[in-house]
Amino acid sequence: MITGLLMSALLLWTPLALAALGGLLHRVGGVVNIGLEGQMLAGALVGALISGATGNWVLGVLAAGATGGVIGLLMSLSITRLGANEIIAGLGFTIVISGLIGYLLRSVFDVSGTLRVAGLDPLPRVLGLDPLFLLTIILVPVIGWSLRNTVAGLRLRATGDGFDAANALGLPANRIRDTAGALAGVFAGIAGSHLVLGQVGLFNEDMVAGRGFIALAAFYFGRARPLPTALACLLFAVFDAAQARLQTAGVPAQLIQTLPYLVVIAVLTATAVREVRGKARRAG
């Protein structure tokens, strides 16, 4: 039972961690990415369609990442070039994407909510693990090292720490933020493709189910550091896997389904308390 729970948690961890790592990069650059949810949903649909059309999961994943990247870039441009509020822009893009996908499902594919794509090529598995899981494992140390030791990482951190100062030093701060936004979208789009190609094998307009917002909570809890962020995602994934199993034990489904989100609230509360106490110690 424990082994099954762990394997389920690792499966659920992959899209959470991918989206959270993307949001982390955008956050390090100084922008809170609220649009991860919509980018994941768009990536899931495009990944399913391209995988089914080509019979190739690799092309499905690449298309999903490209779709998320384009949306992420457009959202970032609305913030950096048009002066949109980052919270409103992120929520706005998510709402528009969700509405557009719902319209396409009904008007183009003539389905209500769920789309089964013929010829969909799922992710291959070795010992129960898929390539995107391995990619995510590799990305955690690579992103951490890159933020500390590369020119691009140092410039991203400088832009996030002081936008005006970075501009004064001659850094293209807006372009750096836009690049981070596009990368966040790529990661979120790939995360969405994992939901379809690595988990359920079909697309549903409600399949992301708040995971983009849970990813947001994860990189806040991890203080925008890759390893703590990935571990926070694992914590959420364990509770998500547990709630799925508890439903078979006769516990009311409506109560159990709230479990991962109650954990998010508890984690965010603990993070806020930790920050307040830290500020109090520094002030004293």
VENWOPE-V628142 format. One line per field, one symbol per residue. ss: DSSP state (h for helix, s for strand, l for the rest). phi: phi as a letter, one per 30 degrees, with the letter a starting at -180 (. if undefined). psi: psi as a letter, one per 40 degrees, with the letter a starting at -180 (. if undefined). A space follows every 10 residues. Layout:
ss = ???
phi = ???
psi = ???
This chain:
ss = lhhhhhhhhh hhhhhhhhhh hhhhhhhhll lllllhhhhh hhhhhhhhhh hhhhllhhhh hhhhhhhhhh hhhhhhhhhh lllllhhhhh hhhhhhhhhh hhhhhhhlll lllsslllll llllssllss hhhhhhhhhh hhhhhhhhhl hhhhhhhhhh hlhhhhhhll llhhhhhhhh hhhhhhhhhh hhhhhhhhhh llssllllll hhhhhhhhhh hllllhhhhh hhhhhhhhhh hhhhhhhhhl llhhhhllhh hhhhhhhhhh hhhhhhhhhh hhhl
phi = .ddddddddd dddedddddd dddddddddj bdcdcdeddd ddddddeddd dddcibdddd dddddddddd dddddddddd cciddddddd dddddddddd deddddccch bcjcbccdie cdddbbhicc ddddededde dddedddcbc dddddddddd dadddddddj dddddddddd dddededddd eddddddcbc iacbdcddhi dddddddddd ddhhcedddd ddddeddddd ddddddddcj deddddddee dddedddddd dddddddddd dddd
psi = dddddddddd dddddddddd ddddddddee hhheeddddd dddddddddd dddefhdddd dddddddddd dddddddddd defihddddd dddddddddd ddddddddef igdhhhhheh hihiihfeii dddddddddd ddddddddei dddddddddd dgddddddee hgdddddddd dddddddddd dddddddecd eihheeddfe dddddddded deffhddddd dddddddddd dddddddeee hhddddeedd dddddddddd dddddddddd ddd.
